[in-house]
Amino acid sequence: MEPAPTLAVAPGKRARSRPIPVLQQILKQEEVGKGRNKRGGKPKSLGAHTAWLLAKVEDYKKLVQRWEQERQQALQRVQQEQRSLVASWRQLRHGLAEELRLASKELVLVRRAALCSLLQQEQLQHQQELARLGWAFYTERL
């Protein structure tokens, strides 16, 4: 007789010599449920037992179908989330590109205004220096 399989145990820990209580309970339920009708009594006939097994198989098929449907729905949700994230990243990227374009345009306008102001100040200073020397610019008035 072969020894019962044991679970891997961490070093320094003692292995349990008796089965886990939950496992015992599951095994007991399986033993009680074998060949019995729904109330736990003796099967009425072989046909009743076969019908019971077929019902169990159908229940299992329904369970698998339900699991597959839920799995498909979860995959669809993940794909929708991914598409949503991609769309939001595109919107963010286009928004940032537009902001950069407007900031660049504004910077050009500010630099142009500063340059005009500087040129006006230099022209005024040059006219003042010429006025001190007694010279003047010819300006045409309309």
C-alpha positions in Angstrom: 0.0 0.0 0.0 1.4 3.4 -1.0 1.6 6.2 1.6 -0.9 9.0 1.2 0.4 12.0 -0.7 1.6 14.8 1.4 1.7 18.5 0.9 5.0 20.4 0.6 5.9 21.9 4.0 8.1 24.9 4.7 11.5 24.1 6.3 11.3 23.9 10.1 7.6 23.2 10.1 6.1 19.8 10.9 3.8 18.2 8.4 0.2 17.5 9.5 -0.5 13.8 9.9 -4.2 14.2 9.6 -6.1 15.6 6.6 -7.4 19.2 6.6 -10.9 19.4 8.2 -12.4 21.1 5.1 -11.1 18.3 2.9 -12.5 15.7 5.2 -15.9 17.4 5.0 -15.8 17.5 1.2 -14.8 13.8 1.0 -17.6 12.8 3.4 -20.1 14.7 1.4 -18.9 13.0 -1.8 -19.2 9.6 -0.2 -22.7 10.3 1.1 -23.8 11.8 -2.2 -22.6 8.8 -4.3 -25.5 6.7 -5.6 -28.1 8.6 -3.5 -31.1 10.6 -4.4 -31.5 14.3 -3.6 -32.7 13.5 0.0 -29.6 11.4 0.7 -31.6 8.1 0.6 -30.9 5.0 -1.4 -31.5 5.3 -5.2 -34.8 4.1 -6.4 -33.5 2.5 -9.5 -30.7 2.6 -12.0 -32.8 4.9 -14.2 -33.2 7.4 -11.4 -29.4 7.3 -10.8 -28.8 7.9 -14.5 -31.3 10.8 -14.5 -29.5 12.2 -11.5 -26.2 12.0 -13.2 -27.5 13.6 -16.4 -29.0 16.4 -14.3 -25.6 16.9 -12.7 -23.9 16.9 -16.2 -26.5 19.5 -17.4 -25.8 21.6 -14.3 -22.1 21.5 -15.0 -22.7 22.4 -18.6 -24.7 25.4 -17.5 -22.0 26.4 -15.1 -19.3 26.2 -17.8 -21.5 28.2 -20.2 -22.2 30.9 -17.6 -18.4 31.0 -16.8 -17.6 31.4 -20.6 -20.2 34.2 -21.0 -18.8 36.0 -18.0 -15.3 35.5 -19.3 -16.3 37.0 -22.7 -18.0 39.9 -21.0 -14.9 40.6 -18.9 -12.7 40.5 -22.1 -15.1 42.9 -23.8 -14.9 45.3 -20.9 -11.1 45.1 -20.9 -11.1 45.9 -24.6 -13.5 48.8 -24.2 -11.3 50.2 -21.4 -8.2 49.9 -23.6 -10.0 51.7 -26.5 -11.2 54.3 -24.1 -7.6 54.8 -22.7 -6.2 55.1 -26.3 -8.9 57.7 -27.2 -8.2 59.7 -24.0 -4.5 59.6 -24.7 -5.1 60.9 -28.3 -7.3 63.7 -27.0 -4.6 64.6 -24.4 -1.9 64.5 -27.0 -3.9 66.7 -29.4 -4.7 69.1 -26.6 -1.1 69.4 -25.6 0.0 70.0 -29.2 -2.6 72.8 -29.5 -1.5 74.4 -26.3 2.2 74.3 -27.5 1.2 75.8 -30.8 -0.7 78.6 -29.1 2.1 79.2 -26.5 4.6 79.4 -29.4 2.4 81.9 -31.2 2.0 84.0 -28.1 5.7 83.9 -27.4 6.4 85.2 -30.9 3.8 88.1 -30.4 5.4 89.0 -27.0 8.9 89.0 -28.5 7.7 91.1 -31.5 6.1 93.6 -29.2 9.3 93.8 -27.0 11.4 94.3 -30.1 9.1 97.1 -31.4 9.3 98.8 -28.0 13.1 98.5 -28.0 13.4 100.0 -31.5 11.1 102.9 -30.5 13.2 103.6 -27.4 16.5 103.5 -29.5 15.0 105.8 -32.1 13.9 108.3 -29.5 17.3 108.2 -27.8 19.0 108.7 -31.2 16.7 111.7 -31.9 17.5 113.2 -28.5 21.3 112.8 -29.1 20.9 114.5 -32.6 18.8 117.3 -31.0 21.7 118.0 -28.5 24.1 118.3 -31.4 21.7 120.6 -33.2 20.8 118.2 -36.0 17.4 116.7 -36.8 15.7 114.0 -38.8 13.6 115.0 -41.7 10.0 113.7 -41.0 7.2 114.1 -43.4 3.8 115.0 -42.0 0.7 114.0 -43.8 
